[in-house]
Every structure is written in structure tokens, then in C-alpha cells.
Amino acid sequence: MVYILFEMFLGMSVIGARFFPTILLSSFLVLGRKPEWNPIGPKRYVWILGATFISICIVFFNPDIVALWINGLLGTSIPVDKNYVPF
């Protein structure tokens, strides 16, 4: 998920999109075809929406790691030994 999130953020930028492996592979697969230019606005909205969903999934699938990261970054004491989800 982190790889996909990183790729989405690089895909949103013009400079980063040229060097990412998936985008290079897709450019190689359509080599020789005339480019079809489409507006970037709707795609950027969907990329931001997807990046938000992926970020939420990373937090909810790895709560201990995220809590430890927040504790180290902010100096807080979020407990990682309690289960807050009811049975």
C-alpha cells in the first residue's frame, strides 16, 4: 500500500511522473501510438481520493506501527497494548 500511495503522489506531479517504474512501463507499452491528451482535473481529484483511502487503510491495518510512529514524532503516549475494538 505504501508503494501505491507513493506512486499516486508522484503521478500527481509532472516531474515525478516521468521517472516512476509503472509509468515508464505503461509509456513503453504504448510506444508508437499518438498521445491522447485528457484534462488532468478529474484524474487529480480521483488520485487525491485514492491517496486518502490508502492512507486510511494504512492507519487502520497497522494501528500499532502508526501509534508508535506518532509517539516518537510528537512525544505523546498513545497506548499500543490495549484493544479498543469491541468483540
C-alpha positions as CSV (number, residue, x, y, z in Angstrom):
1,M,0.0,0.0,0.0
2,V,2.9,2.4,0.7
3,Y,4.2,1.8,-2.8
4,I,0.9,2.6,-4.4
5,L,0.5,5.7,-2.2
6,F,4.0,6.9,-3.2
7,E,3.2,6.2,-6.8
8,M,0.0,8.2,-6.6
9,F,1.8,11.2,-5.1
10,L,4.5,11.0,-7.8
11,G,1.8,10.6,-10.5
12,M,0.2,13.9,-9.4
13,S,3.4,15.8,-10.1
14,V,4.7,16.4,-13.6
15,I,8.3,15.8,-12.8
16,G,7.8,12.7,-10.7
17,A,5.5,11.1,-13.2
18,R,8.3,10.7,-15.7
19,F,10.6,8.5,-13.6
20,F,8.3,6.1,-11.8
21,P,8.6,2.4,-12.9
22,T,4.9,1.8,-13.6
23,I,4.5,5.0,-15.6
24,L,7.7,4.1,-17.6
25,L,6.3,0.6,-18.3
26,S,3.0,2.0,-19.5
27,S,4.8,4.5,-21.7
28,F,6.8,1.7,-23.2
29,L,3.7,-0.4,-23.9
30,V,2.1,2.4,-25.9
31,L,5.2,3.3,-27.8
32,G,4.4,4.4,-31.3
33,R,0.8,5.5,-30.6
34,K,-0.3,9.1,-30.9
35,P,-0.8,10.5,-27.4
36,E,-4.4,11.3,-26.3
37,W,-4.4,14.3,-24.1
38,N,-7.2,14.5,-21.5
39,P,-7.9,17.1,-18.8
40,I,-5.9,16.5,-15.6
41,G,-8.6,17.9,-13.2
42,P,-10.8,14.8,-12.8
43,K,-7.8,12.5,-12.6
44,R,-6.2,14.6,-9.9
45,Y,-9.4,14.5,-7.9
46,V,-9.5,10.7,-8.1
47,W,-5.8,10.4,-7.2
48,I,-6.3,12.6,-4.1
49,L,-9.4,10.5,-3.2
50,G,-7.5,7.2,-3.7
51,A,-4.5,8.5,-1.7
52,T,-6.8,9.4,1.1
53,F,-8.4,5.9,1.2
54,I,-4.9,4.3,1.0
55,S,-3.7,6.4,3.9
56,I,-6.8,5.5,6.0
57,C,-6.2,1.8,5.2
58,I,-2.5,2.0,6.2
59,V,-3.6,3.6,9.6
60,F,-6.3,1.0,10.3
61,F,-4.4,-2.1,9.1
62,N,-1.3,-1.1,11.1
63,P,-2.5,0.7,14.3
64,D,0.4,-0.3,16.5
65,I,3.0,0.9,14.0
66,V,1.2,4.2,13.4
67,A,0.8,4.7,17.1
68,L,4.5,4.1,17.7
69,W,5.4,6.5,14.9
70,I,3.1,9.2,16.3
71,N,4.5,8.6,19.8
72,G,8.1,9.0,18.5
73,L,7.3,12.0,16.4
74,L,5.1,14.0,18.8
75,G,6.3,12.7,22.1
76,T,2.9,11.5,23.1
77,S,2.0,8.3,24.9
78,I,-0.7,6.6,22.8
79,P,-1.0,3.1,24.3
80,V,-0.3,0.2,21.9
81,D,-1.1,-2.7,24.3
82,K,-4.9,-2.1,24.5
83,N,-7.6,-3.3,22.1
84,Y,-10.1,-0.5,21.5
85,V,-12.3,-2.5,19.1
86,P,-15.2,-4.3,20.8
87,F,-15.7,-8.0,20.2
